[in-house]
């Protein structure tokens, strides 16, 4: 015979034992919003004593952000419905927040609900971490895409710069690339002029059809109302307007009629000098992102390089033109001086000698006088040729070097000149260039400086010849004078540099640096 199956516990005490031993959070709640009964697992999770849990509305323990959804669920239960899988947060006695998932069975005829919950905080946290990881992956992809687009745009502009494209091409390309990259409605590049005006040199989009490229305008209103173009000019730093709706003035009001909401401007600095500004305008409701200035700055650096290259090419062309013109003029002067001076005297000498020969042949008494006259003309022609050659390159320099040449120049001065040349023989081109620097500088001292003393120094520094001519005169020398500009051009042919320091009443320093790398000494001189 088989054994009888064990009886299923039915007594209230047995059910209460299961209620209290369950690891799930069990409760009985009334439609009035109060717990009627809670098991130890629920009390432990909440962190309150049973009596306190029963004495307060259970909504008191719900996180404020979840109170409304919990009220809605309570209303749904009161109508006799059951709920499966409802989740909300509770605030425990120690202040911590836990997520609970509820399943309920409603007893409308008795006015209460059986509830069983599980703590799903760990699962919620894992889901949140997974979601954040996914968000970060997507954000990283977006950042990589944006970075790739930015690098591609920078490469395109850099290629134009490397090809020595025209300024118009570079400015237009930068405006287009920045506009596309930032996804703004308008970008523009403005050059600041010496007279305080500004010229539009490049643009993308036309929010204001009355301002085409090439337009030049004053900045009076911009300065009064604080527009980014004026702010950058006045501060030399990036500037922004996040909301034109809050900006005062007629210019801001006009900008609002074009639908523009925000603006950012970044300075263009060329060789340490503020050249202009690149700015972007947006119609989006939110301000332009915080990194907009830096992103525009990547392009303005390329613009600065392009402008610097263009200026260098222009200056080089102008310098070469001046050198060619000066060379032609010097050649004409030599030809003129030869023709009007030594050549005429030598012709006269030849004619006089012919007359003397004829006189000798005919035994005339005039022969000795004619020979004397011819000798006179020959000697004067020799003197004039020596003076002419001295103006080209003095013999004392070619024979004795820079120190001897400076000594000769100092001997002609009406004030004491200290000779501090501390170099030996140098390549001919370097030596002659240094000599002419000293000659021009001392000539200026004699003509303009009203000095009592001058000093010339020359020494080798970092593979360059450093030549300094300093006086204690009145100062105020102008670097753009024709003589100093000519020196700068002469130095430029050897990759040299000229520096002029001449404060008022502080004397003048003419400093030249001539690279020596690549030169071989002229050992045969």
C-alpha positions as CSV (number, residue, x, y, z in Angstrom):
1,X,0.0,0.0,0.0
2,X,1.2,3.5,-0.8
3,X,1.8,6.2,1.7
4,X,-0.5,9.2,2.0
5,X,0.9,12.5,0.6
6,X,1.9,15.1,3.2
7,X,-0.8,17.5,4.0
8,X,-0.5,21.1,2.6
9,X,-0.3,23.6,5.5
10,X,-3.5,25.5,5.6
11,X,-3.6,27.0,9.1
12,X,-3.1,30.7,9.5
13,X,-0.1,30.1,11.7
14,X,1.6,28.0,9.0
15,X,0.9,30.7,6.4
16,X,2.3,33.4,8.7
17,X,5.5,31.3,9.0
18,X,6.0,31.3,5.3
19,X,5.2,35.0,5.1
20,X,7.9,35.8,7.7
21,X,10.5,33.4,6.3
22,X,10.2,34.6,2.7
23,X,13.3,36.3,1.2
24,X,11.0,38.3,-1.0
25,X,9.6,41.5,0.3
26,X,6.0,40.8,1.2
27,X,3.3,43.1,2.5
28,X,-0.4,43.7,2.7
29,X,-1.4,47.3,2.0
30,X,-4.8,48.9,2.3
31,X,-6.5,51.1,-0.2
32,X,-6.1,53.9,2.4
33,X,-2.4,54.0,1.5
34,X,-1.0,52.4,4.6
35,X,0.8,49.1,5.1
36,X,-1.3,46.6,7.1
37,X,1.4,44.0,7.4
38,X,5.1,43.7,6.3
39,X,7.5,40.8,6.6
40,X,11.0,41.0,8.1
41,X,12.7,41.0,4.6
42,X,10.8,44.2,3.7
43,X,11.5,45.8,7.0
44,X,15.3,45.0,6.7
45,X,15.4,46.4,3.2
46,X,13.6,49.6,4.2
47,X,15.7,49.9,7.4
48,X,12.7,50.8,9.6
49,X,11.0,49.1,12.5
50,X,7.7,47.4,11.6
51,X,5.7,49.8,13.7
52,X,7.1,52.8,11.9
53,X,6.4,51.3,8.6
54,X,2.8,50.6,9.6
55,X,2.2,54.1,11.1
56,X,3.1,56.1,8.0
57,X,1.7,56.2,4.4
58,X,3.8,54.0,2.2
59,X,4.2,56.9,-0.3
60,X,6.3,58.6,2.4
61,X,9.0,56.0,1.6
62,X,8.9,56.5,-2.1
63,X,11.5,58.6,-3.9
64,X,10.1,62.0,-4.8
65,X,10.6,61.5,-8.5
66,X,8.5,58.3,-8.4
67,X,5.6,59.5,-6.2
68,X,3.3,60.4,-9.0
69,X,3.7,57.1,-10.9
70,X,3.2,55.3,-7.6
71,X,-0.1,57.2,-7.0
72,X,-1.2,56.3,-10.4
73,X,-0.5,52.6,-9.7
74,X,-2.5,52.9,-6.4
75,X,-5.4,54.3,-8.2
76,X,-5.2,51.5,-10.7
77,X,-5.2,48.9,-7.9
78,X,-8.2,50.5,-6.2
79,X,-10.2,49.9,-9.4
80,X,-9.5,46.2,-8.9
81,X,-6.6,45.6,-11.2
82,X,-3.5,43.7,-10.6
83,X,0.0,44.9,-11.4
84,X,3.0,42.9,-12.7
85,X,6.5,44.2,-12.8
86,X,6.0,47.8,-11.6
87,X,9.3,49.4,-10.5
88,X,9.9,52.4,-8.4
89,X,12.6,53.7,-6.0
90,X,12.3,53.9,-2.2
91,X,14.4,55.9,0.2
92,X,15.7,53.7,3.0
93,X,16.2,54.8,6.6
94,X,20.0,55.3,6.0
95,X,19.3,57.6,3.1
96,X,20.2,55.1,0.4
97,X,18.0,54.6,-2.6
98,X,16.8,51.1,-3.7
99,X,14.9,50.0,-6.7
100,X,12.0,47.6,-6.1
101,X,9.9,45.5,-8.6
102,X,6.3,44.8,-7.5
103,X,3.8,42.1,-8.3
104,X,0.3,42.5,-6.7
105,X,-3.0,40.7,-6.2
106,X,-5.9,43.0,-5.4
107,X,-8.7,42.1,-3.1
108,X,-11.3,44.8,-3.8
109,X,-14.0,43.2,-1.6
110,X,-11.6,43.4,1.4
111,X,-10.0,46.7,0.5
112,X,-6.4,45.7,0.5
113,X,-3.6,44.4,-1.8
114,X,-1.1,41.6,-1.5
115,X,2.3,42.8,-2.6
116,X,5.5,40.9,-3.3
117,X,8.6,42.8,-4.3
118,X,12.2,42.1,-5.2
119,X,15.2,44.4,-4.8
120,X,16.4,45.0,-8.4
121,X,18.9,47.8,-7.5
122,X,21.9,45.8,-8.8
123,X,20.2,45.0,-12.1
124,X,19.1,48.6,-12.5
125,X,22.7,49.8,-11.8
126,X,24.1,47.3,-14.3
127,X,21.5,48.4,-16.9
128,X,22.5,52.1,-16.2
129,X,26.2,51.3,-16.5
130,X,25.6,49.4,-19.8
131,X,23.5,52.3,-21.1
132,X,26.3,54.8,-20.1
133,X,28.9,52.6,-21.8
134,X,26.8,52.5,-24.9
135,X,26.3,56.2,-24.8
136,X,30.1,56.7,-24.4
137,X,30.8,54.4,-27.3
138,X,28.4,56.3,-29.4
139,X,29.8,59.7,-28.2
140,X,33.3,58.4,-29.0
141,X,32.2,57.5,-32.5
142,X,30.7,60.9,-32.9
143,X,33.9,62.5,-31.6
144,X,36.1,60.4,-33.9
145,X,33.8,61.3,-36.9
146,X,34.0,65.0,-36.0
147,X,37.8,64.8,-35.5
148,X,38.2,63.1,-38.8
149,X,36.1,65.7,-40.6
150,X,38.1,68.5,-38.9
151,X,41.4,66.9,-39.8
152,X,40.3,66.5,-43.4
153,X,39.2,70.1,-43.5
154,X,42.5,71.3,-42.1
155,X,44.4,69.2,-44.6
156,X,42.5,70.8,-47.5
157,X,43.3,74.3,-46.2
158,X,46.9,73.3,-45.5
159,X,47.3,72.0,-49.0
160,X,46.1,75.4,-50.4
161,X,48.6,77.2,-48.2
162,X,51.5,74.9,-49.2
163,X,50.7,75.5,-52.8
164,X,51.0,79.3,-52.2
165,X,47.4,79.9,-53.4
166,X,46.2,83.4,-53.6
167,X,44.8,85.1,-50.4
168,X,41.3,85.1,-52.0
169,X,41.3,81.4,-52.5
170,X,42.6,80.7,-49.0
171,X,40.1,83.0,-47.3
172,X,37.2,81.6,-49.2
173,X,38.2,78.0,-48.5
174,X,38.6,78.7,-44.7
175,X,35.2,80.3,-44.5
176,X,33.6,77.4,-46.3
177,X,35.4,74.7,-44.3
178,X,34.6,76.4,-40.9
179,X,31.0,76.9,-41.9
180,X,30.5,73.3,-42.9
181,X,32.4,71.9,-39.9
182,X,30.6,73.9,-37.3
183,X,27.3,73.7,-39.2
184,X,26.6,77.4,-38.7
185,X,24.7,79.7,-41.0
186,X,27.4,82.2,-41.7
187,X,31.2,82.5,-41.4
188,X,33.3,85.5,-42.2
189,X,36.9,86.8,-42.1
190,X,37.7,90.4,-41.5
191,X,41.0,92.2,-41.8
192,X,41.7,95.1,-39.4
193,X,43.0,98.2,-41.2
194,X,45.5,100.7,-39.7
195,X,42.9,103.5,-39.8
196,X,40.5,101.6,-37.5
197,X,38.2,100.3,-40.2
198,X,37.7,96.6,-41.1
199,X,37.5,94.9,-44.5
200,X,35.5,91.7,-45.2
201,X,38.0,89.4,-47.0
202,X,36.1,86.1,-47.0
203,X,32.6,84.8,-46.2
204,X,30.3,81.8,-46.4
205,X,26.5,82.5,-46.5
206,X,24.9,85.9,-46.9
207,X,22.7,86.8,-43.9
208,X,23.3,90.4,-44.8
209,X,23.2,90.8,-48.7
210,X,24.4,94.4,-48.3
211,X,27.8,93.3,-47.1
212,X,29.7,91.6,-50.0
213,X,33.3,90.5,-49.8
214,X,35.6,93.6,-50.1
215,X,33.3,95.8,-48.1
216,X,35.2,98.2,-45.8
217,X,33.5,99.8,-42.9
218,X,34.1,101.7,-39.6
219,X,33.7,99.9,-36.3
220,X,32.1,102.7,-34.3
221,X,28.8,101.0,-33.7
222,X,30.4,97.6,-33.1
223,X,32.6,99.1,-30.4
224,X,29.8,100.9,-28.7
225,X,27.5,97.9,-28.7
226,X,30.2,95.2,-28.0
227,X,30.0,93.2,-31.3
228,X,32.5,90.3,-31.5
229,X,34.5,92.0,-34.3
230,X,35.1,95.0,-32.1
231,X,35.7,92.9,-28.9
232,X,38.4,90.9,-30.6
233,X,40.1,94.1,-31.9
234,X,40.0,95.7,-28.5
235,X,41.2,92.7,-26.4
236,X,43.1,90.5,-28.9
237,X,41.3,87.5,-27.4
238,X,38.3,85.3,-28.6
239,X,34.9,86.8,-27.9
240,X,31.3,85.5,-28.1
241,X,27.7,86.6,-27.8
242,X,25.5,83.7,-26.7
243,X,22.1,85.4,-27.2
244,X,21.5,88.4,-29.4
245,X,18.0,88.7,-27.8
246,X,19.8,90.0,-24.7
247,X,22.2,92.2,-26.6
248,X,21.5,96.0,-26.6
249,X,21.7,98.4,-29.5
250,X,20.5,98.9,-33.0
251,X,23.2,96.6,-34.5
252,X,22.0,93.7,-32.3
253,X,18.4,94.5,-33.2
254,X,19.3,94.3,-36.9
255,X,21.2,91.0,-36.4
256,X,18.0,89.6,-34.8
257,X,16.0,90.5,-37.9
258,X,18.4,88.2,-39.8
259,X,17.5,85.4,-37.4
260,X,21.0,85.2,-35.9
261,X,21.0,84.0,-32.3
262,X,24.7,83.7,-31.3
263,X,28.2,84.6,-32.5
264,X,31.8,83.6,-31.8
265,X,35.0,85.4,-33.0
266,X,38.6,84.2,-32.9
267,X,41.6,86.5,-33.5
268,X,44.0,86.0,-36.5
269,X,47.5,86.8,-35.3
270,X,50.3,87.1,-37.8
271,X,53.8,87.2,-36.5
272,X,52.7,88.5,-33.1
273,X,50.4,91.2,-34.6
274,X,46.6,91.2,-34.5
275,X,45.7,91.0,-38.2
276,X,42.0,90.3,-38.2
277,X,39.2,88.0,-36.9
278,X,37.3,84.9,-38.0
279,X,33.7,84.7,-36.7
280,X,30.7,82.4,-37.0
281,X,27.0,83.3,-36.7
282,X,24.3,80.7,-35.8
283,X,20.5,80.7,-36.0
284,X,20.2,77.8,-33.6
285,X,18.3,78.4,-30.4
286,X,21.2,77.2,-28.2
287,X,24.5,79.0,-28.1
288,X,27.5,77.9,-30.1
289,X,29.4,75.1,-28.2
290,X,32.1,76.1,-25.7
291,X,34.9,74.6,-28.0
292,X,33.9,76.7,-31.0
293,X,36.7,79.3,-30.4
294,X,39.4,76.7,-30.2
295,X,38.1,74.9,-33.3
296,X,38.1,78.1,-35.3
297,X,41.6,78.8,-33.9
298,X,42.9,75.7,-35.7
299,X,42.0,77.4,-39.0
300,X,43.1,80.9,-38.1
301,X,46.6,79.5,-37.5
302,X,46.7,78.2,-41.1
303,X,45.4,81.6,-42.3
304,X,48.2,83.3,-40.3
305,X,50.7,81.1,-42.0
306,X,49.3,81.8,-45.4
307,X,49.3,85.6,-44.8
308,X,52.8,85.4,-43.4
309,X,54.0,83.5,-46.5
310,X,52.3,86.0,-48.8
311,X,53.8,89.0,-46.9
312,X,57.2,87.4,-47.0
313,X,56.9,86.8,-50.8
314,X,55.8,90.4,-51.3
315,X,58.6,91.8,-49.2
316,X,61.1,89.6,-51.0
317,X,59.8,90.7,-54.3
318,X,59.9,94.4,-53.2
319,X,63.4,93.9,-51.8
320,X,64.7,92.3,-55.0
321,X,63.1,95.1,-57.0
322,X,64.8,97.7,-54.8
323,X,68.2,95.9,-55.1
324,X,67.8,95.7,-58.9
325,X,66.9,99.4,-59.1
326,X,69.8,100.3,-56.8
327,X,72.2,98.2,-58.8
328,X,71.0,99.8,-62.0
329,X,71.4,103.3,-60.5
330,X,74.9,102.5,-59.2
331,X,75.9,101.2,-62.6
332,X,74.6,104.4,-64.3
333,X,76.5,106.5,-61.7
334,X,79.7,104.6,-62.4
335,X,79.3,105.0,-66.1
336,X,78.4,108.7,-65.7
337,X,81.4,109.3,-63.4
338,X,83.7,107.5,-65.7
339,X,82.5,109.3,-68.7
340,X,82.5,112.8,-67.1
341,X,85.7,112.3,-65.1
342,X,88.5,109.8,-65.7
343,X,87.5,109.0,-69.3
344,X,87.5,112.7,-70.3
345,X,90.8,113.2,-68.6
346,X,92.3,110.1,-70.3
347,X,91.0,111.3,-73.7
348,X,92.6,114.7,-73.0
349,X,95.8,113.0,-72.0
350,X,95.9,111.0,-75.2
351,X,95.2,114.1,-77.4
352,X,97.8,116.2,-75.5
353,X,100.4,113.4,-75.9
354,X,99.8,113.3,-79.6
355,X,100.3,117.0,-79.8
356,X,103.5,116.6,-77.8
357,X,104.8,113.9,-80.2
358,X,104.0,116.2,-83.1
359,X,105.8,119.0,-81.4
360,X,108.9,116.8,-80.8
361,X,108.9,115.7,-84.4
362,X,108.9,119.3,-85.6
363,X,111.2,120.3,-82.8
364,X,108.8,122.9,-81.5
365,X,109.3,124.5,-78.0
366,X,105.8,123.5,-76.8
367,X,106.6,119.8,-76.5
368,X,107.7,119.9,-72.8
369,X,104.7,121.9,-71.7
370,X,102.4,119.5,-73.5
371,X,104.0,116.5,-71.9
372,X,103.6,118.2,-68.5
373,X,99.9,118.9,-69.2
374,X,99.3,115.3,-70.3
375,X,101.0,114.0,-67.1
376,X,98.7,116.3,-65.1
377,X,95.6,114.9,-66.7
378,X,96.8,111.3,-66.3
379,X,97.5,111.9,-62.6
380,X,94.0,113.4,-62.1
381,X,92.4,110.5,-63.9
382,X,94.2,108.1,-61.6
383,X,93.0,110.0,-58.6
384,X,89.4,110.0,-59.9
385,X,89.5,106.3,-60.7
386,X,90.8,105.6,-57.1
387,X,88.0,107.7,-55.6
388,X,85.4,105.9,-57.8
389,X,86.8,102.5,-56.8
390,X,86.7,103.6,-53.2
391,X,83.0,104.2,-53.5
392,X,82.5,100.6,-54.8
393,X,84.7,98.7,-52.4
394,X,87.8,100.2,-50.5
395,X,91.2,98.7,-51.0
396,X,91.8,98.7,-47.3
397,X,88.8,96.3,-46.8
398,X,89.8,93.9,-49.5
399,X,93.4,93.8,-48.2
400,X,93.1,94.2,-44.5
401,X,89.6,92.8,-43.6
402,X,86.7,94.2,-41.6
403,X,88.8,95.6,-38.7
404,X,91.0,97.6,-41.1
405,X,88.0,98.8,-43.0
406,X,86.2,100.0,-39.9
407,X,89.5,101.7,-38.8
408,X,89.5,103.6,-42.1
409,X,85.9,104.7,-41.6
410,X,86.5,105.8,-38.0
411,X,89.5,107.9,-39.1
412,X,87.1,110.1,-41.3
413,X,84.6,110.8,-38.5
414,X,84.5,114.1,-36.6
415,X,83.8,112.3,-33.3
416,X,85.6,109.4,-31.5
417,X,84.7,106.0,-32.8
418,X,85.8,102.9,-30.7
419,X,86.7,100.0,-32.9
420,X,85.6,96.8,-31.3
421,X,85.8,94.4,-34.3
422,X,87.0,91.1,-32.9
423,X,86.9,88.8,-36.0
424,X,89.5,87.8,-38.6
425,X,89.1,87.4,-42.3
426,X,85.6,86.5,-43.5
427,X,84.0,85.5,-46.8
428,X,84.1,88.5,-49.2
429,X,80.3,88.9,-49.4
430,X,79.9,88.8,-45.6
431,X,82.8,91.2,-45.1
432,X,81.6,93.7,-47.7
433,X,78.0,93.6,-46.4
434,X,79.2,94.2,-42.8
435,X,81.4,97.1,-44.0
436,X,78.5,98.8,-45.7
437,X,76.3,98.4,-42.6
438,X,79.0,100.1,-40.5
439,X,79.5,102.8,-43.2
440,X,75.8,103.6,-43.5
441,X,75.4,103.6,-39.7
442,X,78.4,106.0,-39.1
443,X,77.2,108.2,-41.9
444,X,73.8,108.6,-40.1
445,X,75.7,109.3,-36.8
446,X,77.6,112.1,-38.5
447,X,74.6,113.6,-40.2
448,X,71.7,113.2,-37.7
449,X,72.7,111.8,-34.3
450,X,74.4,114.8,-32.6
451,X,76.4,112.2,-30.8
452,X,79.7,112.6,-28.8
453,X,80.8,109.0,-29.1
454,X,80.2,105.9,-31.2
455,X,81.3,102.3,-30.9
456,X,81.5,99.5,-33.5
457,X,81.6,95.9,-32.5
458,X,81.7,92.7,-34.5
459,X,81.9,89.1,-33.2
460,X,80.8,85.6,-34.1
461,X,77.7,84.5,-32.2
462,X,75.9,81.2,-32.9
463,X,77.4,80.8,-36.4
464,X,76.5,84.4,-37.4
465,X,78.4,87.6,-37.6
466,X,76.9,90.1,-35.2
467,X,77.7,93.7,-36.1
468,X,76.6,96.5,-33.7
469,X,77.0,100.3,-34.2
470,X,75.9,102.2,-31.1
471,X,76.0,106.0,-30.5
472,X,75.0,108.3,-27.6
473,X,73.1,110.7,-29.7
474,X,69.5,112.0,-29.8
475,X,67.9,108.8,-31.0
476,X,64.7,108.8,-33.1
477,X,66.2,107.1,-36.1
478,X,63.5,105.8,-38.5
479,X,63.9,102.1,-39.7
480,X,62.0,103.0,-42.9
481,X,64.5,105.5,-44.1
482,X,66.0,104.8,-47.5
483,X,69.5,104.1,-46.2
484,X,68.4,101.6,-43.6
485,X,65.9,100.0,-46.0
486,X,68.7,99.5,-48.4
487,X,70.8,97.9,-45.7
488,X,68.0,95.5,-44.8
489,X,67.7,94.6,-48.5
490,X,71.4,94.0,-48.8
491,X,71.4,91.8,-45.6
492,X,68.3,89.9,-46.9
493,X,70.4,88.6,-49.9
494,X,72.5,86.8,-47.3
495,X,69.6,85.8,-45.1
496,X,70.7,88.4,-42.7
497,X,68.6,90.6,-40.4
498,X,68.7,94.3,-39.5
499,X,67.4,95.6,-36.1
500,X,67.1,99.3,-35.2
501,X,66.7,100.5,-31.6
502,X,66.4,104.3,-31.4
503,X,64.4,105.6,-28.4
504,X,64.1,109.4,-28.1
505,X,67.2,110.8,-26.2
506,X,68.5,107.3,-25.8
507,X,71.0,106.9,-28.6
508,X,70.7,104.5,-31.5
509,X,71.7,100.9,-32.0
510,X,72.0,99.5,-35.5
511,X,72.4,95.7,-35.2
512,X,73.0,93.3,-38.1
513,X,73.2,89.5,-38.0
514,X,74.7,87.7,-41.0
515,X,74.6,83.8,-41.0
516,X,78.0,82.2,-41.7
517,X,76.7,78.6,-42.2
518,X,77.5,77.4,-45.7
519,X,80.3,80.0,-46.3
520,X,83.8,78.9,-46.9
521,X,86.6,81.3,-45.9
522,X,88.4,83.1,-48.8
523,X,91.9,81.6,-48.1
524,X,93.4,83.0,-51.2
525,X,93.0,86.7,-50.2
